[in-house]
Amino acid sequence: MCERGLVYGRAPMSRIRAFLLLSALLTPLVLIAPAAPPAGASASKPRHVAMRFALTQRGDMYRMGGNGPDEWDCSGLVSAAYRHAGIALPRTVADIRASATTIPVARGKARWGHLVVWGTSHIELFVKASGGRVLTFGAHRSGTRVGYRWQSWGSARVERVAGAG
């Protein structure tokens, strides 16, 4: 920057504009990144161990049939997370739903790491609910990265994995 305030031939960006630009870029990250577990989350409960494993995959790419370590589909991530916690789940959403390993839970009783399931085609991990919507963590669809997503409950069911706390 020279004494006239020019940077590479352009006028400098005002501090206010720079602040507003930076705020606009960072605000979505703050709003959708509740990485910390809820108070009372035990390191020994398998569903908490599974959730922590899944969170370490944040930013990996979605790929249909993906089983990791850098590409996942929805059920591949959930199965791997629970396997990491010592609980074997079937590989596909349909097989998870058909197995005796999950137990339905009322939406109001959903807890961090429970399963949120849409029919036999999609599954994610429960983070929290608010205002008739649910925040989930998982592998969403082609072209996206593993991460958090607010969405409508719609026809989703909540299930807990037997023996996972």
C-alpha atoms as an extended CHARMM CRD file, in Angstrom:
* protein
*
       165  EXT
         1         1  MET       CA              0.0000000000        0.0000000000        0.0000000000  PROA      1               0.0000000000
         2         2  CYS       CA              1.3890000000        3.4000000000       -0.9050000000  PROA      2               0.0000000000
         3         3  GLU       CA              0.8120000000        6.6420000000        0.9950000000  PROA      3               0.0000000000
         4         4  ARG       CA             -2.1920000000        7.4830000000       -1.2000000000  PROA      4               0.0000000000
         5         5  GLY       CA             -4.0160000000        4.4080000000        0.0500000000  PROA      5               0.0000000000
         6         6  LEU       CA             -3.8730000000        2.5470000000       -3.2400000000  PROA      6               0.0000000000
         7         7  VAL       CA             -3.3890000000       -1.1930000000       -3.2350000000  PROA      7               0.0000000000
         8         8  TYR       CA             -2.1800000000       -2.5360000000       -6.5630000000  PROA      8               0.0000000000
         9         9  GLY       CA             -3.8200000000        0.3800000000       -8.3370000000  PROA      9               0.0000000000
        10        10  ARG       CA             -7.1750000000        0.0930000000       -6.5260000000  PROA      10              0.0000000000
        11        11  ALA       CA             -8.6630000000        2.0250000000       -3.6720000000  PROA      11              0.0000000000
        12        12  PRO       CA             -8.3860000000        0.1380000000       -0.3590000000  PROA      12              0.0000000000
        13        13  MET       CA            -11.4290000000       -1.6900000000        0.9140000000  PROA      13              0.0000000000
        14        14  SER       CA            -12.9410000000        0.2130000000        3.7940000000  PROA      14              0.0000000000
        15        15  ARG       CA            -12.7840000000       -1.4400000000        7.1780000000  PROA      15              0.0000000000
        16        16  ILE       CA            -16.5680000000       -1.5440000000        7.3500000000  PROA      16              0.0000000000
        17        17  ARG       CA            -16.8690000000       -3.2870000000        3.9760000000  PROA      17              0.0000000000
        18        18  ALA       CA            -14.1570000000       -5.7460000000        4.9810000000  PROA      18              0.0000000000
        19        19  PHE       CA            -15.9410000000       -6.4670000000        8.2710000000  PROA      19              0.0000000000
        20        20  LEU       CA            -19.2910000000       -6.9720000000        6.5340000000  PROA      20              0.0000000000
        21        21  LEU       CA            -17.7520000000       -9.2710000000        3.9250000000  PROA      21              0.0000000000
        22        22  LEU       CA            -15.9720000000      -11.3370000000        6.5650000000  PROA      22              0.0000000000
        23        23  SER       CA            -19.1420000000      -11.5100000000        8.6840000000  PROA      23              0.0000000000
        24        24  ALA       CA            -21.1780000000      -12.6890000000        5.7180000000  PROA      24              0.0000000000
        25        25  LEU       CA            -18.6540000000      -15.4260000000        5.0050000000  PROA      25              0.0000000000
        26        26  LEU       CA            -18.3020000000      -16.6590000000        8.5820000000  PROA      26              0.0000000000
        27        27  THR       CA            -21.8820000000      -16.3930000000        9.8640000000  PROA      27              0.0000000000
        28        28  PRO       CA            -23.1460000000      -19.5330000000        8.0560000000  PROA      28              0.0000000000
        29        29  LEU       CA            -20.2690000000      -21.5130000000        9.5460000000  PROA      29              0.0000000000
        30        30  VAL       CA            -21.1630000000      -20.4430000000       13.0600000000  PROA      30              0.0000000000
        31        31  LEU       CA            -24.8700000000      -21.1750000000       12.5870000000  PROA      31              0.0000000000
        32        32  ILE       CA            -24.4410000000      -24.6850000000       11.2150000000  PROA      32              0.0000000000
        33        33  ALA       CA            -21.4070000000      -25.9310000000       13.0840000000  PROA      33              0.0000000000
        34        34  PRO       CA            -22.4290000000      -27.1230000000       16.5610000000  PROA      34              0.0000000000
        35        35  ALA       CA            -19.4580000000      -29.4950000000       16.8010000000  PROA      35              0.0000000000
        36        36  ALA       CA            -19.5100000000      -29.8230000000       20.5670000000  PROA      36              0.0000000000
        37        37  PRO       CA            -21.5500000000      -32.6380000000       22.0900000000  PROA      37              0.0000000000
        38        38  PRO       CA            -24.4190000000      -31.6990000000       24.4080000000  PROA      38              0.0000000000
        39        39  ALA       CA            -23.8100000000      -31.3720000000       28.1260000000  PROA      39              0.0000000000
        40        40  GLY       CA            -23.7370000000      -34.8080000000       29.7140000000  PROA      40              0.0000000000
        41        41  ALA       CA            -22.5850000000      -36.6020000000       26.5560000000  PROA      41              0.0000000000
        42        42  SER       CA            -20.6510000000      -39.5830000000       27.8220000000  PROA      42              0.0000000000
        43        43  ALA       CA            -17.4830000000      -40.7740000000       26.1610000000  PROA      43              0.0000000000
        44        44  SER       CA            -18.5210000000      -44.3240000000       26.9640000000  PROA      44              0.0000000000
        45        45  LYS       CA            -22.0430000000      -44.4420000000       25.4710000000  PROA      45              0.0000000000
        46        46  PRO       CA            -21.7800000000      -46.1380000000       22.0900000000  PROA      46              0.0000000000
        47        47  ARG       CA            -24.0910000000      -43.6270000000       20.3960000000  PROA      47              0.0000000000
        48        48  HSD       CA            -21.8140000000      -40.8030000000       21.5640000000  PROA      48              0.0000000000
        49        49  VAL       CA            -18.7150000000      -42.6780000000       20.3720000000  PROA      49              0.0000000000
        50        50  ALA       CA            -20.4620000000      -43.2430000000       17.0250000000  PROA      50              0.0000000000
        51        51  MET       CA            -21.4080000000      -39.5750000000       16.7440000000  PROA      51              0.0000000000
        52        52  ARG       CA            -17.8750000000      -38.4230000000       17.5230000000  PROA      52              0.0000000000
        53        53  PHE       CA            -16.5100000000      -40.7700000000       14.8400000000  PROA      53              0.0000000000
        54        54  ALA       CA            -19.0180000000      -39.4150000000       12.3090000000  PROA      54              0.0000000000
        55        55  LEU       CA            -18.0530000000      -35.8200000000       13.1420000000  PROA      55              0.0000000000
        56        56  THR       CA            -14.4330000000      -36.5840000000       12.2390000000  PROA      56              0.0000000000
        57        57  GLN       CA            -15.6360000000      -37.3660000000        8.7060000000  PROA      57              0.0000000000
        58        58  ARG       CA            -17.0110000000      -33.8440000000        8.2220000000  PROA      58              0.0000000000
        59        59  GLY       CA            -16.0400000000      -32.4820000000        4.8330000000  PROA      59              0.0000000000
        60        60  ASP       CA            -15.6220000000      -35.8900000000        3.1630000000  PROA      60              0.0000000000
        61        61  MET       CA            -17.4840000000      -36.3030000000       -0.1310000000  PROA      61              0.0000000000
        62        62  TYR       CA            -20.7550000000      -38.1530000000       -0.6640000000  PROA      62              0.0000000000
        63        63  ARG       CA            -20.5490000000      -41.0970000000       -3.0560000000  PROA      63              0.0000000000
        64        64  MET       CA            -23.3210000000      -43.6390000000       -3.6220000000  PROA      64              0.0000000000
        65        65  GLY       CA            -22.1230000000      -46.8990000000       -2.0760000000  PROA      65              0.0000000000
        66        66  GLY       CA            -19.2800000000      -45.0990000000       -0.2770000000  PROA      66              0.0000000000
        67        67  ASN       CA            -17.8490000000      -46.9110000000        2.7460000000  PROA      67              0.0000000000
        68        68  GLY       CA            -15.0310000000      -44.4950000000        3.5890000000  PROA      68              0.0000000000
        69        69  PRO       CA            -12.4570000000      -43.5540000000        4.4760000000  PROA      69              0.0000000000
        70        70  ASP       CA            -12.9120000000      -40.3540000000        2.4150000000  PROA      70              0.0000000000
        71        71  GLU       CA            -16.2150000000      -40.9590000000        0.5880000000  PROA      71              0.0000000000
        72        72  TRP       CA            -19.4780000000      -42.0310000000        2.1880000000  PROA      72              0.0000000000
        73        73  ASP       CA            -23.1070000000      -42.5890000000        1.4480000000  PROA      73              0.0000000000
        74        74  CYS       CA            -25.6680000000      -42.1180000000        4.2140000000  PROA      74              0.0000000000
        75        75  SER       CA            -25.8270000000      -45.6830000000        5.5030000000  PROA      75              0.0000000000
        76        76  GLY       CA            -22.1090000000      -46.2780000000        4.9690000000  PROA      76              0.0000000000
        77        77  LEU       CA            -21.2920000000      -43.4310000000        7.3560000000  PROA      77              0.0000000000
        78        78  VAL       CA            -23.8610000000      -44.4880000000        9.9780000000  PROA      78              0.0000000000
        79        79  SER       CA            -22.7740000000      -48.1410000000        9.8190000000  PROA      79              0.0000000000
        80        80  ALA       CA            -19.0800000000      -47.2280000000       10.0990000000  PROA      80              0.0000000000
        81        81  ALA       CA            -19.7570000000      -44.8580000000       13.0130000000  PROA      81              0.0000000000
        82        82  TYR       CA            -21.5890000000      -47.5110000000       15.0190000000  PROA      82              0.0000000000
        83        83  ARG       CA            -19.0430000000      -50.1630000000       14.0440000000  PROA      83              0.0000000000
        84        84  HSD       CA            -16.3700000000      -47.8280000000       15.4750000000  PROA      84              0.0000000000
        85        85  ALA       CA            -18.4210000000      -47.8260000000       18.6950000000  PROA      85              0.0000000000
        86        86  GLY       CA            -18.4900000000      -51.6310000000       18.7420000000  PROA      86              0.0000000000
        87        87  ILE       CA            -22.0070000000      -52.1550000000       17.3810000000  PROA      87              0.0000000000
        88        88  ALA       CA            -22.5470000000      -53.8840000000       14.0460000000  PROA      88              0.0000000000
        89        89  LEU       CA            -25.3270000000      -52.4220000000       11.9100000000  PROA      89              0.0000000000
        90        90  PRO       CA            -26.3500000000      -53.7250000000        8.4850000000  PROA      90              0.0000000000
        91        91  ARG       CA            -24.9090000000      -51.7890000000        5.5440000000  PROA      91              0.0000000000
        92        92  THR       CA            -28.0570000000      -50.4180000000        3.8610000000  PROA      92              0.0000000000
        93        93  VAL       CA            -30.9420000000      -48.3240000000        5.1850000000  PROA      93              0.0000000000
        94        94  ALA       CA            -33.4440000000      -51.0180000000        4.2160000000  PROA      94              0.0000000000
        95        95  ASP       CA            -31.4500000000      -53.6800000000        6.0780000000  PROA      95              0.0000000000
        96        96  ILE       CA            -31.0410000000      -51.4530000000        9.1360000000  PROA      96              0.0000000000
        97        97  ARG       CA            -34.8180000000      -50.8700000000        9.2230000000  PROA      97              0.0000000000
        98        98  ALA       CA            -35.5630000000      -54.5770000000        8.7270000000  PROA      98              0.0000000000
        99        99  SER       CA            -33.1500000000      -55.7040000000       11.4480000000  PROA      99              0.0000000000
       100       100  ALA       CA            -33.9840000000      -55.9770000000       15.1150000000  PROA      100             0.0000000000
       101       101  THR       CA            -31.1180000000      -53.6270000000       15.9960000000  PROA      101             0.0000000000
       102       102  THR       CA            -33.1840000000      -50.4290000000       16.1380000000  PROA      102             0.0000000000
       103       103  ILE       CA            -36.0230000000      -49.3320000000       18.4010000000  PROA      103             0.0000000000
       104       104  PRO       CA            -38.4820000000      -46.5130000000       17.5300000000  PROA      104             0.0000000000
       105       105  VAL       CA            -38.2390000000      -43.3620000000       19.6530000000  PROA      105             0.0000000000
       106       106  ALA       CA            -40.7050000000      -40.4650000000       19.8820000000  PROA      106             0.0000000000
       107       107  ARG       CA            -39.3350000000      -37.3190000000       18.2260000000  PROA      107             0.0000000000
       108       108  GLY       CA            -39.4700000000      -35.4780000000       21.5350000000  PROA      108             0.0000000000
       109       109  LYS       CA            -37.2240000000      -38.1290000000       23.0880000000  PROA      109             0.0000000000
       110       110  ALA       CA            -34.5850000000      -38.0520000000       20.3340000000  PROA      110             0.0000000000
       111       111  ARG       CA            -31.0130000000      -37.7320000000       21.5950000000  PROA      111             0.0000000000
       112       112  TRP       CA            -27.6130000000      -36.9090000000       20.1150000000  PROA      112             0.0000000000
       113       113  GLY       CA            -26.5060000000      -39.8450000000       17.9660000000  PROA      113             0.0000000000
       114       114  HSD       CA            -29.9290000000      -41.4650000000       17.4940000000  PROA      114             0.0000000000
       115       115  LEU       CA            -30.8780000000      -42.3670000000       13.9330000000  PROA      115             0.0000000000
       116       116  VAL       CA            -33.1920000000      -40.2330000000       11.7880000000  PROA      116             0.0000000000
       117       117  VAL       CA            -34.6030000000      -42.3980000000        9.0130000000  PROA      117             0.0000000000
       118       118  TRP       CA            -36.6440000000      -41.4910000000        5.9380000000  PROA      118             0.0000000000
       119       119  GLY       CA            -38.3650000000      -44.6260000000        4.6420000000  PROA      119             0.0000000000
       120       120  THR       CA            -35.8780000000      -47.2000000000        3.3990000000  PROA      120             0.0000000000
       121       121  SER       CA            -33.7910000000      -44.7490000000        1.3940000000  PROA      121             0.0000000000
       122       122  HSD       CA            -32.0340000000      -42.2910000000        3.7300000000  PROA      122             0.0000000000
       123       123  ILE       CA            -30.5470000000      -42.1930000000        7.2350000000  PROA      123             0.0000000000
       124       124  GLU       CA            -28.6160000000      -39.5930000000        9.2510000000  PROA      124             0.0000000000
       125       125  LEU       CA            -27.5850000000      -38.9840000000       12.8580000000  PROA      125             0.0000000000
       126       126  PHE       CA            -29.6930000000      -36.7830000000       15.1350000000  PROA      126             0.0000000000
       127       127  VAL       CA            -28.0910000000      -33.6190000000       16.5380000000  PROA      127             0.0000000000
       128       128  LYS       CA            -31.0390000000      -31.5520000000       17.7860000000  PROA      128             0.0000000000
       129       129  ALA       CA            -34.5440000000      -30.3510000000       16.9480000000  PROA      129             0.0000000000
       130       130  SER       CA            -36.0550000000      -26.8950000000       17.1060000000  PROA      130             0.0000000000
       131       131  GLY       CA            -39.1030000000      -25.1510000000       15.6980000000  PROA      131             0.0000000000
       132       132  GLY       CA            -40.4890000000      -28.2080000000       13.9330000000  PROA      132             0.0000000000
       133       133  ARG       CA            -37.1860000000      -28.8700000000       12.1620000000  PROA      133             0.0000000000
       134       134  VAL       CA            -34.3670000000      -31.2940000000       12.7970000000  PROA      134             0.0000000000
       135       135  LEU       CA            -30.6100000000      -30.8000000000       12.6240000000  PROA      135             0.0000000000
       136       136  THR       CA            -28.9180000000      -33.9490000000       11.4030000000  PROA      136             0.0000000000
       137       137  PHE       CA            -25.3770000000      -34.9560000000       10.5660000000  PROA      137             0.0000000000
       138       138  GLY       CA            -24.5620000000      -37.2480000000        7.6870000000  PROA      138             0.0000000000
       139       139  ALA       CA            -23.8600000000      -37.8590000000        4.0380000000  PROA      139             0.0000000000
       140       140  HSD       CA            -26.7060000000      -36.2050000000        2.1350000000  PROA      140             0.0000000000
       141       141  ARG       CA            -26.5780000000      -36.6690000000       -1.6300000000  PROA      141             0.0000000000
       142       142  SER       CA            -24.3190000000      -36.6250000000       -4.6630000000  PROA      142             0.0000000000
       143       143  GLY       CA            -22.2570000000      -33.4650000000       -4.9750000000  PROA      143             0.0000000000
       144       144  THR       CA            -22.3510000000      -32.6180000000       -1.2700000000  PROA      144             0.0000000000
       145       145  ARG       CA            -19.9670000000      -33.0780000000        1.6080000000  PROA      145             0.0000000000
       146       146  VAL       CA            -20.6010000000      -34.8850000000        4.8810000000  PROA      146             0.0000000000
       147       147  GLY       CA            -21.9030000000      -32.3710000000        7.3910000000  PROA      147             0.0000000000
       148       148  TYR       CA            -24.7850000000      -30.7840000000        9.2570000000  PROA      148             0.0000000000
       149       149  ARG       CA            -28.1700000000      -30.0480000000        7.7130000000  PROA      149             0.0000000000
       150       150  TRP       CA            -31.3520000000      -28.4350000000        9.0250000000  PROA      150             0.0000000000
       151       151  GLN       CA            -34.4340000000      -29.9440000000        7.4380000000  PROA      151             0.0000000000
       152       152  SER       CA            -38.1260000000      -30.5570000000        7.8870000000  PROA      152             0.0000000000
       153       153  TRP       CA            -39.0840000000      -33.6240000000        9.8770000000  PROA      153             0.0000000000
       154       154  GLY       CA            -41.4380000000      -34.6700000000        7.0780000000  PROA      154             0.0000000000
       155       155  SER       CA            -41.9500000000      -38.4250000000        7.2470000000  PROA      155             0.0000000000
       156       156  ALA       CA            -38.7320000000      -39.0140000000        9.2150000000  PROA      156             0.0000000000
       157       157  ARG       CA            -38.6940000000      -41.4930000000       12.0890000000  PROA      157             0.0000000000
       158       158  VAL       CA            -36.3060000000      -41.5020000000       15.0200000000  PROA      158             0.0000000000
       159       159  GLU       CA            -34.7820000000      -44.7890000000       16.1020000000  PROA      159             0.0000000000
       160       160  ARG       CA            -32.1910000000      -45.7220000000       18.6500000000  PROA      160             0.0000000000
       161       161  VAL       CA            -29.7210000000      -48.5230000000       18.2300000000  PROA      161             0.0000000000
       162       162  ALA       CA            -30.2110000000      -51.3150000000       20.7640000000  PROA      162             0.0000000000
       163       163  GLY       CA            -27.3960000000      -51.3110000000       23.3060000000  PROA      163             0.0000000000
       164       164  ALA       CA            -26.0900000000      -47.8800000000       22.2610000000  PROA      164             0.0000000000
       165       165  GLY       CA            -27.4750000000      -45.8740000000       25.1710000000  PROA      165             0.0000000000
